Amino acid sequence: MTTLDAAFAVTPQGILARVTVGISDGIITHISGDLTHEVIPDDADVLLPGFIDVHIHGGGGADTMDATPDALRAICRAHAKRGTTSLLATTITHGESEIARALVNVADAMDAGTAFCPGGARIAGIHLEGPFIHPLRPGAQPKEHVRMPDYDEWLRHIEHSRGNIRRVTIAAEYAEARPIIEWCWQNNVTITVGHTTIGGDQLAALLSEGPLDATHLFNAMDPIHHRKPGPVPTFLTHPNAMAELIADGHHVHPDVIKMAVATAGSGHIMAITDAMAGMGQGDGDYVLGGHPVKVAGGKALLMDGTLAGSILGMSDAASNLAAWTGCDLVSLAKMTSTNAANRIDRTDIGRIAIGANADFVQMQGGTAHKATIIGGVLIDI
């Protein structure tokens, strides 16, 4: 057994001080420390559960749709450097054969287990974003490949993924989406509503039947208006809803992020990156969904100025959330890790607890990223 010491750690029971964590074969076997409510000094080392990103297209110069093992390894390593310990490889709207190749590639990587990418974030499944979205709200998704929900195609995607799809973004307003939604509710796959024209009333009716998430809340959906509220207030107030948020300050203004967290509560918000290939690479020219993307000034943009994912890392998202909302570390751990783990039905990640994977982020003062630890192994950042 190896041990890891920290001044503080965020656990399901609360914040512990003077912490020692025992680790054996990549699993937490022992935790000691004292529950505390003391103010955490800015220079103190704090352990948080490793970040989990359920919406990530790329990073390190690669994209999930490249459909190669090396591309996935580049993505996993780039995001581990920013504190992500588990992720969902996310596809984009494209032709069925292109999506199939990406799904098979991710399934192969998952079959290889922890040996697939030493030093990288672990792939916990697939987020199928599109192709069943609304053509009026494509965002950066290739509009030429948008199509109506098709149950038979959905089943083929499940087959190609070998059952590894954990989330699917869909325009739930279509009647044709209903069989897919019901299948997902019955098979523990999260429906996340996005790239959508759904209204608040229809959304509320669906939420009364089962859980639904919001894909990158506020983006690619109708905005709030005080006489035509759209879906956002429902996503923020319904107990069956969970909302993804891209906390980069470009997709959503910091003041609006503060409002969203205050309204929904930290138990109903998941920080995501929606990162594309340029994450971790710097300014330059990239591709998303077959379309050219320019990264400059912290933004990724299509040639028409549409935001095309982000170059955000989860450590940046965590720091931004802490700064913009003033949330405590327990709430921050929920929004960057635990909520995502729960949504993909994983009790072995997203928490610092005996029996869980030894996946941690070490933060200075709880907000500045210092180290990533995956399976008890320190990652070179």
One Martini backbone bead per residue (centre of mass of N, CA, C, O) as a GRO file, in nm:
protein
  381
    1MET     BB    1   0.097   0.036   0.021
    2THR     BB    2   0.014   0.364  -0.043
    3THR     BB    3   0.058   0.717   0.027
    4LEU     BB    4  -0.143   1.024   0.076
    5ASP     BB    5  -0.085   1.362   0.146
    6ALA     BB    6  -0.293   1.626   0.303
    7ALA     BB    7  -0.439   1.900   0.430
    8PHE     BB    8  -0.687   1.846   0.228
    9ALA     BB    9  -1.026   1.697   0.172
   10VAL     BB   10  -1.288   1.601  -0.050
   11THR     BB   11  -1.577   1.450   0.075
   12PRO     BB   12  -1.887   1.316   0.135
   13GLN     BB   13  -1.860   1.424   0.447
   14GLY     BB   14  -1.641   1.640   0.369
   15ILE     BB   15  -1.388   1.821   0.513
   16LEU     BB   16  -1.056   1.728   0.548
   17ALA     BB   17  -0.792   1.717   0.782
   18ARG     BB   18  -0.510   1.572   0.786
   19VAL     BB   19  -0.441   1.371   0.532
   20THR     BB   20  -0.475   1.010   0.462
   21VAL     BB   21  -0.416   0.798   0.177
   22GLY     BB   22  -0.487   0.475   0.080
   23ILE     BB   23  -0.317   0.265  -0.173
   24SER     BB   24  -0.435  -0.017  -0.386
   25ASP     BB   25  -0.437  -0.087  -0.704
   26GLY     BB   26  -0.588   0.208  -0.750
   27ILE     BB   27  -0.726   0.198  -0.461
   28ILE     BB   28  -0.911   0.299  -0.200
   29THR     BB   29  -0.841   0.186   0.154
   30HIS     BB   30  -0.778   0.471   0.305
   31ILE     BB   31  -0.903   0.721   0.552
   32SER     BB   32  -0.767   1.011   0.712
   33GLY     BB   33  -0.922   1.254   0.937
   34ASP     BB   34  -1.065   1.583   0.997
   35LEU     BB   35  -1.330   1.741   1.041
   36THR     BB   36  -1.392   2.066   0.881
   37HIS     BB   37  -1.445   2.452   0.898
   38GLU     BB   38  -1.203   2.575   0.807
   39VAL     BB   39  -1.004   2.791   0.662
   40ILE     BB   40  -0.851   2.782   0.355
   41PRO     BB   41  -0.559   2.829   0.250
   42ASP     BB   42  -0.408   2.943  -0.040
   43ASP     BB   43  -0.144   2.730   0.010
   44ALA     BB   44  -0.309   2.479   0.025
   45ASP     BB   45  -0.349   2.141  -0.003
   46VAL     BB   46  -0.605   1.996  -0.221
   47LEU     BB   47  -0.830   1.728  -0.245
   48LEU     BB   48  -0.994   1.617  -0.531
   49PRO     BB   49  -1.183   1.479  -0.732
   50GLY     BB   50  -1.158   1.379  -1.024
   51PHE     BB   51  -1.225   1.491  -1.318
   52ILE     BB   52  -1.537   1.499  -1.517
   53ASP     BB   53  -1.597   1.464  -1.875
   54VAL     BB   54  -1.907   1.446  -2.076
   55HIS     BB   55  -1.785   1.678  -2.299
   56ILE     BB   56  -1.555   1.567  -2.555
   57HIS     BB   57  -1.391   1.594  -2.867
   58GLY     BB   58  -1.097   1.718  -2.782
   59GLY     BB   59  -0.728   1.724  -2.805
   60GLY     BB   60  -0.399   1.754  -2.883
   61GLY     BB   61  -0.493   1.765  -3.206
   62ALA     BB   62  -0.757   1.591  -3.158
   63ASP     BB   63  -1.036   1.367  -3.255
   64THR     BB   64  -1.280   1.142  -3.225
   65MET     BB   65  -1.336   1.139  -3.549
   66ASP     BB   66  -1.059   1.012  -3.634
   67ALA     BB   67  -1.057   0.704  -3.546
   68THR     BB   68  -0.798   0.666  -3.349
   69PRO     BB   69  -0.589   0.572  -3.105
   70ASP     BB   70  -0.401   0.824  -3.106
   71ALA     BB   71  -0.622   1.032  -3.069
   72LEU     BB   72  -0.722   0.939  -2.792
   73ARG     BB   73  -0.452   0.969  -2.647
   74ALA     BB   74  -0.422   1.272  -2.689
   75ILE     BB   75  -0.675   1.350  -2.537
   76CYS     BB   76  -0.618   1.214  -2.262
   77ARG     BB   77  -0.348   1.364  -2.205
   78ALA     BB   78  -0.438   1.658  -2.226
   79HIS     BB   79  -0.661   1.638  -1.994
   80ALA     BB   80  -0.487   1.539  -1.759
   81LYS     BB   81  -0.325   1.811  -1.740
   82ARG     BB   82  -0.634   1.938  -1.644
   83GLY     BB   83  -0.766   1.701  -1.433
   84THR     BB   84  -0.865   1.470  -1.603
   85THR     BB   85  -0.972   1.119  -1.535
   86SER     BB   86  -1.256   1.127  -1.687
   87LEU     BB   87  -1.434   1.039  -2.001
   88LEU     BB   88  -1.635   1.136  -2.282
   89ALA     BB   89  -1.643   1.049  -2.592
   90THR     BB   90  -1.727   1.282  -2.856
   91THR     BB   91  -1.937   1.325  -3.099
   92ILE     BB   92  -2.061   1.414  -3.427
   93THR     BB   93  -2.228   1.524  -3.676
   94HIS     BB   94  -2.276   1.265  -3.924
   95GLY     BB   95  -2.223   1.010  -4.086
   96GLU     BB   96  -2.276   0.687  -4.009
   97SER     BB   97  -1.992   0.574  -4.079
   98GLU     BB   98  -1.827   0.779  -3.916
   99ILE     BB   99  -1.951   0.717  -3.643
  100ALA     BB  100  -1.888   0.416  -3.636
  101ARG     BB  101  -1.580   0.439  -3.632
  102ALA     BB  102  -1.567   0.593  -3.363
  103LEU     BB  103  -1.713   0.383  -3.186
  104VAL     BB  104  -1.523   0.146  -3.231
  105ASN     BB  105  -1.267   0.285  -3.130
  106VAL     BB  106  -1.364   0.330  -2.840
  107ALA     BB  107  -1.434   0.038  -2.772
  108ASP     BB  108  -1.146  -0.067  -2.805
  109ALA     BB  109  -1.020   0.108  -2.584
  110MET     BB  110  -1.198  -0.003  -2.352
  111ASP     BB  111  -1.108  -0.302  -2.381
  112ALA     BB  112  -0.803  -0.231  -2.290
  113GLY     BB  113  -0.815  -0.037  -2.066
  114THR     BB  114  -0.559   0.093  -1.873
  115ALA     BB  115  -0.345   0.027  -2.112
  116PHE     BB  116  -0.414   0.233  -2.337
  117CYS     BB  117  -0.338   0.519  -2.144
  118PRO     BB  118  -0.082   0.605  -2.003
  119GLY     BB  119  -0.126   0.925  -1.862
  120GLY     BB  120  -0.442   0.917  -1.898
  121ALA     BB  121  -0.746   0.948  -1.935
  122ARG     BB  122  -1.038   0.777  -1.881
  123ILE     BB  123  -1.269   0.591  -2.057
  124ALA     BB  124  -1.633   0.592  -1.973
  125GLY     BB  125  -1.737   0.660  -2.270
  126ILE     BB  126  -2.016   0.787  -2.465
  127HIS     BB  127  -2.103   1.083  -2.654
  128LEU     BB  128  -2.388   1.137  -2.851
  129GLU     BB  129  -2.375   1.407  -3.073
  130GLY     BB  130  -2.591   1.334  -3.242
  131PRO     BB  131  -2.780   1.372  -3.541
  132PHE     BB  132  -3.057   1.435  -3.357
  133ILE     BB  133  -3.123   1.744  -3.458
  134HIS     BB  134  -3.182   2.081  -3.509
  135PRO     BB  135  -3.146   2.286  -3.788
  136LEU     BB  136  -3.185   2.566  -3.617
  137ARG     BB  137  -2.955   2.430  -3.387
  138PRO     BB  138  -2.638   2.349  -3.471
  139GLY     BB  139  -2.413   2.529  -3.454
  140ALA     BB  140  -2.115   2.340  -3.520
  141GLN     BB  141  -2.281   2.144  -3.655
  142PRO     BB  142  -2.325   1.970  -3.938
  143LYS     BB  143  -2.599   2.041  -4.123
  144GLU     BB  144  -2.575   1.822  -4.358
  145HIS     BB  145  -2.619   1.579  -4.116
  146VAL     BB  146  -2.885   1.642  -4.025
  147ARG     BB  147  -3.143   1.443  -3.854
  148MET     BB  148  -3.384   1.250  -3.785
  149PRO     BB  149  -3.499   1.050  -3.573
  150ASP     BB  150  -3.366   0.700  -3.561
  151TYR     BB  151  -3.407   0.400  -3.424
  152ASP     BB  152  -3.236   0.214  -3.602
  153GLU     BB  153  -2.981   0.381  -3.591
  154TRP     BB  154  -2.949   0.378  -3.288
  155LEU     BB  155  -2.903   0.068  -3.267
  156ARG     BB  156  -2.642   0.076  -3.433
  157HIS     BB  157  -2.483   0.250  -3.240
  158ILE     BB  158  -2.495   0.056  -3.004
  159GLU     BB  159  -2.349  -0.173  -3.149
  160HIS     BB  160  -2.082  -0.023  -3.221
  161SER     BB  161  -2.032   0.053  -2.903
  162ARG     BB  162  -2.103  -0.192  -2.713
  163GLY     BB  163  -2.275  -0.019  -2.493
  164ASN     BB  164  -2.103   0.279  -2.443
  165ILE     BB  165  -2.337   0.462  -2.434
  166ARG     BB  166  -2.424   0.731  -2.193
  167ARG     BB  167  -2.490   0.966  -2.405
  168VAL     BB  168  -2.758   1.173  -2.568
  169THR     BB  169  -2.802   1.407  -2.809
  170ILE     BB  170  -3.135   1.560  -2.846
  171ALA     BB  171  -3.432   1.646  -3.013
  172ALA     BB  172  -3.713   1.604  -2.809
  173GLU     BB  173  -3.958   1.733  -2.982
  174TYR     BB  174  -3.970   1.487  -3.142
  175ALA     BB  175  -4.157   1.213  -3.199
  176GLU     BB  176  -3.911   1.033  -3.303
  177ALA     BB  177  -3.764   1.041  -3.012
  178ARG     BB  178  -3.928   0.861  -2.818
  179PRO     BB  179  -3.801   0.572  -2.850
  180ILE     BB  180  -3.520   0.663  -2.752
  181ILE     BB  181  -3.596   0.768  -2.475
  182GLU     BB  182  -3.715   0.503  -2.368
  183TRP     BB  183  -3.466   0.332  -2.403
  184CYS     BB  184  -3.285   0.498  -2.213
  185TRP     BB  185  -3.452   0.468  -1.955
  186GLN     BB  186  -3.432   0.144  -1.965
  187ASN     BB  187  -3.082   0.161  -2.011
  188ASN     BB  188  -2.917   0.389  -1.865
  189VAL     BB  189  -2.937   0.646  -2.059
  190THR     BB  190  -2.864   0.970  -2.118
  191ILE     BB  191  -3.067   1.236  -2.178
  192THR     BB  192  -2.971   1.520  -2.386
  193VAL     BB  193  -3.084   1.839  -2.444
  194GLY     BB  194  -3.008   1.959  -2.781
  195HIS     BB  195  -3.022   2.128  -3.041
  196THR     BB  196  -3.301   2.307  -2.981
  197THR     BB  197  -3.679   2.399  -2.971
  198ILE     BB  198  -3.772   2.356  -2.702
  199GLY     BB  199  -4.008   2.397  -2.463
  200GLY     BB  200  -4.104   2.423  -2.139
  201ASP     BB  201  -4.360   2.243  -2.142
  202GLN     BB  202  -4.247   1.994  -2.286
  203LEU     BB  203  -4.013   1.951  -2.091
  204ALA     BB  204  -4.180   1.914  -1.831
  205ALA     BB  205  -4.331   1.663  -1.929
  206LEU     BB  206  -4.081   1.484  -1.959
  207LEU     BB  207  -3.969   1.522  -1.663
  208SER     BB  208  -4.218   1.376  -1.530
  209GLU     BB  209  -4.099   1.084  -1.642
  210GLY     BB  210  -3.784   1.181  -1.645
  211PRO     BB  211  -3.461   1.219  -1.697
  212LEU     BB  212  -3.280   1.527  -1.790
  213ASP     BB  213  -3.058   1.702  -1.991
  214ALA     BB  214  -2.835   1.972  -2.069
  215THR     BB  215  -2.686   2.093  -2.340
  216HIS     BB  216  -2.514   2.343  -2.309
  217LEU     BB  217  -2.635   2.570  -2.154
  218PHE     BB  218  -2.786   2.826  -2.373
  219ASN     BB  219  -2.682   2.657  -2.607
  220ALA     BB  220  -2.868   2.569  -2.870
  221MET     BB  221  -3.118   2.750  -2.762
  222ASP     BB  222  -3.358   2.908  -2.627
  223PRO     BB  223  -3.391   3.196  -2.484
  224ILE     BB  224  -3.449   3.411  -2.242
  225HIS     BB  225  -3.778   3.545  -2.178
  226HIS     BB  226  -4.016   3.708  -1.987
  227ARG     BB  227  -4.254   3.597  -2.210
  228LYS     BB  228  -4.038   3.362  -2.329
  229PRO     BB  229  -3.857   3.131  -2.162
  230GLY     BB  230  -3.828   2.851  -2.232
  231PRO     BB  231  -3.605   2.591  -2.113
  232VAL     BB  232  -3.415   2.703  -1.888
  233PRO     BB  233  -3.593   2.722  -1.628
  234THR     BB  234  -3.652   2.419  -1.623
  235PHE     BB  235  -3.363   2.315  -1.597
  236LEU     BB  236  -3.315   2.490  -1.317
  237THR     BB  237  -3.595   2.366  -1.146
  238HIS     BB  238  -3.594   2.067  -1.202
  239PRO     BB  239  -3.534   1.768  -1.032
  240ASN     BB  240  -3.467   1.595  -1.318
  241ALA     BB  241  -3.237   1.798  -1.375
  242MET     BB  242  -2.937   1.855  -1.580
  243ALA     BB  243  -2.656   2.086  -1.633
  244GLU     BB  244  -2.458   2.195  -1.866
  245LEU     BB  245  -2.138   2.385  -1.844
  246ILE     BB  246  -1.946   2.643  -1.999
  247ALA     BB  247  -1.663   2.781  -1.814
  248ASP     BB  248  -1.518   3.033  -2.026
  249GLY     BB  249  -1.687   3.318  -2.091
  250HIS     BB  250  -1.812   3.269  -2.392
  251HIS     BB  251  -2.075   3.095  -2.380
  252VAL     BB  252  -2.097   3.217  -2.078
  253HIS     BB  253  -2.157   3.442  -1.863
  254PRO     BB  254  -2.059   3.475  -1.542
  255ASP     BB  255  -2.335   3.587  -1.435
  256VAL     BB  256  -2.503   3.348  -1.549
  257ILE     BB  257  -2.362   3.126  -1.398
  258LYS     BB  258  -2.431   3.228  -1.119
  259MET     BB  259  -2.737   3.206  -1.157
  260ALA     BB  260  -2.754   2.902  -1.224
  261VAL     BB  261  -2.631   2.793  -0.959
  262ALA     BB  262  -2.828   2.937  -0.764
  263THR     BB  263  -3.085   2.801  -0.881
  264ALA     BB  264  -3.010   2.485  -0.905
  265GLY     BB  265  -2.758   2.400  -0.783
  266SER     BB  266  -2.484   2.188  -0.744
  267GLY     BB  267  -2.666   1.916  -0.801
  268HIS     BB  268  -2.742   2.047  -1.126
  269ILE     BB  269  -2.433   2.072  -1.217
  270MET     BB  270  -2.208   2.047  -1.511
  271ALA     BB  271  -1.895   2.055  -1.596
  272ILE     BB  272  -1.761   2.146  -1.915
  273THR     BB  273  -1.581   2.182  -2.228
  274ASP     BB  274  -1.622   2.115  -2.535
  275ALA     BB  275  -1.369   2.019  -2.662
  276MET     BB  276  -1.118   2.061  -2.897
  277ALA     BB  277  -0.824   2.010  -3.064
  278GLY     BB  278  -0.693   2.293  -2.950
  279MET     BB  279  -0.652   2.182  -2.687
  280GLY     BB  280  -0.327   2.256  -2.575
  281GLN     BB  281  -0.206   2.413  -2.860
  282GLY     BB  282  -0.316   2.677  -2.948
  283ASP     BB  283  -0.301   2.872  -3.192
  284GLY     BB  284  -0.504   2.802  -3.492
  285ASP     BB  285  -0.573   2.541  -3.723
  286TYR     BB  286  -0.877   2.350  -3.751
  287VAL     BB  287  -1.110   2.067  -3.700
  288LEU     BB  288  -1.483   2.036  -3.716
  289GLY     BB  289  -1.675   1.830  -3.881
  290GLY     BB  290  -1.502   1.930  -4.150
  291HIS     BB  291  -1.454   2.218  -4.033
  292PRO     BB  292  -1.311   2.507  -4.007
  293VAL     BB  293  -1.092   2.630  -3.736
  294LYS     BB  294  -1.034   2.913  -3.526
  295VAL     BB  295  -0.771   2.983  -3.294
  296ALA     BB  296  -0.828   3.272  -3.078
  297GLY     BB  297  -0.838   3.432  -2.784
  298GLY     BB  298  -0.983   3.161  -2.649
  299LYS     BB  299  -1.118   3.079  -2.926
  300ALA     BB  300  -1.354   2.881  -3.121
  301LEU     BB  301  -1.406   2.928  -3.479
  302LEU     BB  302  -1.579   2.966  -3.730
  303MET     BB  303  -1.586   3.147  -4.021
  304ASP     BB  304  -1.877   3.282  -3.913
  305GLY     BB  305  -1.831   3.295  -3.573
  306THR     BB  306  -1.894   3.032  -3.456
  307LEU     BB  307  -1.891   2.845  -3.202
  308ALA     BB  308  -1.634   2.561  -3.165
  309GLY     BB  309  -1.620   2.510  -2.896
  310SER     BB  310  -1.328   2.455  -2.693
  311ILE     BB  311  -1.009   2.522  -2.485
  312LEU     BB  312  -1.088   2.386  -2.230
  313GLY     BB  313  -1.020   2.299  -1.902
  314MET     BB  314  -1.117   2.171  -1.603
  315SER     BB  315  -0.937   2.350  -1.424
  316ASP     BB  316  -1.052   2.611  -1.541
  317ALA     BB  317  -1.348   2.562  -1.473
  318ALA     BB  318  -1.308   2.546  -1.167
  319SER     BB  319  -1.185   2.825  -1.121
  320ASN     BB  320  -1.421   2.982  -1.243
  321LEU     BB  321  -1.647   2.885  -1.059
  322ALA     BB  322  -1.523   2.984  -0.796
  323ALA     BB  323  -1.501   3.287  -0.879
  324TRP     BB  324  -1.806   3.341  -0.991
  325THR     BB  325  -1.977   3.194  -0.734
  326GLY     BB  326  -1.842   3.120  -0.445
  327CYS     BB  327  -1.804   2.834  -0.396
  328ASP     BB  328  -1.756   2.557  -0.244
  329LEU     BB  329  -1.579   2.262  -0.247
  330VAL     BB  330  -1.817   2.069  -0.244
  331SER     BB  331  -1.961   2.198  -0.487
  332LEU     BB  332  -1.727   2.173  -0.686
  333ALA     BB  333  -1.711   1.862  -0.686
  334LYS     BB  334  -1.988   1.815  -0.802
  335MET     BB  335  -1.955   1.989  -1.078
  336THR     BB  336  -1.664   1.822  -1.161
  337SER     BB  337  -1.770   1.503  -1.071
  338THR     BB  338  -2.011   1.364  -0.911
  339ASN     BB  339  -2.247   1.419  -1.103
  340ALA     BB  340  -2.128   1.267  -1.343
  341ALA     BB  341  -2.098   0.992  -1.213
  342ASN     BB  342  -2.399   0.956  -1.149
  343ARG     BB  343  -2.506   0.989  -1.447
  344ILE     BB  344  -2.312   0.719  -1.528
  345ASP     BB  345  -2.316   0.508  -1.296
  346ARG     BB  346  -2.049   0.586  -1.095
  347THR     BB  347  -1.906   0.487  -0.776
  348ASP     BB  348  -1.573   0.475  -0.849
  349ILE     BB  349  -1.617   0.779  -0.909
  350GLY     BB  350  -1.628   1.117  -0.791
  351ARG     BB  351  -1.472   1.018  -0.517
  352ILE     BB  352  -1.351   1.019  -0.179
  353ALA     BB  353  -1.338   0.670  -0.127
  354ILE     BB  354  -1.377   0.369  -0.027
  355GLY     BB  355  -1.330   0.183  -0.338
  356ALA     BB  356  -1.226   0.394  -0.507
  357ASN     BB  357  -1.064   0.551  -0.721
  358ALA     BB  358  -0.732   0.699  -0.738
  359ASP     BB  359  -0.868   1.000  -0.812
  360PHE     BB  360  -0.701   1.320  -0.846
  361VAL     BB  361  -0.690   1.665  -0.741
  362GLN     BB  362  -0.446   1.910  -0.698
  363MET     BB  363  -0.500   2.203  -0.502
  364GLN     BB  364  -0.446   2.540  -0.452
  365GLY     BB  365  -0.685   2.642  -0.239
  366GLY     BB  366  -0.892   2.487  -0.455
  367THR     BB  367  -0.806   2.643  -0.761
  368ALA     BB  368  -0.504   2.551  -0.823
  369HIS     BB  369  -0.338   2.355  -1.034
  370LYS     BB  370  -0.091   2.085  -0.959
  371ALA     BB  371  -0.233   1.786  -0.986
  372THR     BB  372  -0.252   1.449  -1.128
  373ILE     BB  373  -0.436   1.147  -1.027
  374ILE     BB  374  -0.424   0.806  -1.159
  375GLY     BB  375  -0.448   0.529  -0.993
  376GLY     BB  376  -0.208   0.660  -0.800
  377VAL     BB  377  -0.079   0.825  -1.042
  378LEU     BB  378   0.138   1.057  -1.139
  379ILE     BB  379   0.099   1.319  -1.361
  380ASP     BB  380   0.236   1.475  -1.625
  381ILE     BB  381   0.204   1.850  -1.657
   0.00000   0.00000   0.00000
